Amino acid sequence: MSSKENAAVSQLLSLLESRYAMRVLWALRDGHPQTFRLLQDSVGGITPNTLNTRIKEMREAGLMNHGSDGYGVTASGADLLKRLNDLQAFAGKWVTNQAKKK
């Protein structure tokens, strides 16, 4: 991987490592827009200020947008979520393996 590619991955991971960032995106994975309140409920435990900050960051990054029906993911956001779908399958296997260790 080139240093330019490493920098791009690092920049994306930095954005996604922000508290609740992944949860905000994940809450929109079904493709249906959500109002601010519904998105807050879907994420759970997030304060309005933090949600506003994450929405702003995700919009600036081109991963989310706001339309007449509420907040949703852009084509880039949908592409990222598609690529993260394998995470769900991995998480299921990982949890099972962790339980076996105990």
C-alpha positions as CSV (number, residue, x, y, z in Angstrom):
1,M,0.0,0.0,0.0
2,S,1.4,3.4,-0.9
3,S,1.8,6.2,1.6
4,K,-1.0,8.0,-0.1
5,E,-3.3,5.0,0.3
6,N,-2.2,4.6,3.9
7,A,-3.0,8.3,4.5
8,A,-6.5,7.9,3.0
9,V,-7.2,4.8,5.2
10,S,-5.9,6.6,8.2
11,Q,-8.1,9.7,7.5
12,L,-11.2,7.5,7.1
13,L,-10.5,5.5,10.3
14,S,-9.9,8.7,12.2
15,L,-13.4,9.9,11.2
16,L,-15.0,6.5,12.0
17,E,-13.2,6.2,15.3
18,S,-15.0,9.3,16.6
19,R,-17.5,8.4,19.4
20,Y,-20.8,7.1,17.9
21,A,-19.7,7.8,14.3
22,M,-20.0,4.1,13.3
23,R,-23.3,3.8,15.2
24,V,-24.8,6.8,13.4
25,L,-23.9,5.3,10.0
26,W,-25.0,1.8,11.0
27,A,-28.4,3.2,12.1
28,L,-28.9,4.3,8.5
29,R,-27.8,1.1,6.9
30,D,-31.3,0.1,5.8
31,G,-31.4,3.1,3.4
32,H,-34.4,4.8,4.9
33,P,-34.0,8.4,6.0
34,Q,-34.5,9.2,9.7
35,T,-35.4,12.4,11.5
36,F,-33.0,13.7,14.0
37,R,-35.0,12.3,16.9
38,L,-35.4,8.9,15.3
39,L,-31.7,8.8,14.5
40,Q,-30.9,9.7,18.1
41,D,-33.2,6.9,19.3
42,S,-31.7,4.4,16.8
43,V,-28.2,5.2,18.0
44,G,-29.1,5.1,21.7
45,G,-27.3,7.0,24.4
46,I,-26.0,9.8,22.2
47,T,-26.6,13.4,23.3
48,P,-28.1,15.9,20.8
49,N,-24.8,17.8,20.7
50,T,-22.7,14.8,19.9
51,L,-25.2,13.7,17.2
52,N,-25.1,17.2,15.7
53,T,-21.3,17.0,15.6
54,R,-21.3,13.5,14.0
55,I,-23.9,14.5,11.4
56,K,-21.8,17.6,10.5
57,E,-18.7,15.5,10.2
58,M,-20.4,12.8,8.1
59,R,-22.0,15.4,5.9
60,E,-18.7,17.2,5.3
61,A,-17.1,13.8,4.5
62,G,-19.8,13.1,2.0
63,L,-21.2,10.1,3.8
64,M,-24.5,11.5,4.9
65,N,-27.0,14.1,3.6
66,H,-30.2,15.7,4.8
67,G,-33.3,15.6,2.6
68,S,-37.0,16.4,3.1
69,D,-37.5,13.0,4.8
70,G,-34.6,13.3,7.2
71,Y,-31.0,12.1,7.3
72,G,-29.7,9.4,5.0
73,V,-26.5,8.1,3.5
74,T,-25.1,9.3,0.3
75,A,-23.9,6.9,-2.5
76,S,-20.4,7.0,-0.8
77,G,-22.0,6.2,2.6
78,A,-24.0,3.3,1.1
79,D,-20.8,2.0,-0.5
80,L,-19.0,2.1,2.8
81,L,-21.8,0.4,4.6
82,K,-21.9,-2.3,2.0
83,R,-18.2,-2.9,2.6
84,L,-18.8,-3.0,6.4
85,N,-21.6,-5.6,6.1
86,D,-19.0,-8.3,6.5
87,L,-18.4,-6.9,9.9
88,Q,-21.8,-8.2,11.1
89,A,-20.9,-11.8,10.0
90,F,-17.5,-11.5,11.6
91,A,-18.9,-10.1,14.8
92,G,-21.3,-13.1,15.1
93,K,-18.5,-15.6,14.7
94,W,-16.2,-13.6,17.0
95,V,-18.8,-13.5,19.8
96,T,-19.4,-17.2,19.5
97,N,-15.6,-17.9,19.8
98,Q,-15.3,-15.6,22.8
99,A,-18.1,-17.4,24.6
100,K,-16.3,-20.7,23.9
101,K,-13.2,-19.4,25.6
102,K,-15.0,-18.6,28.9
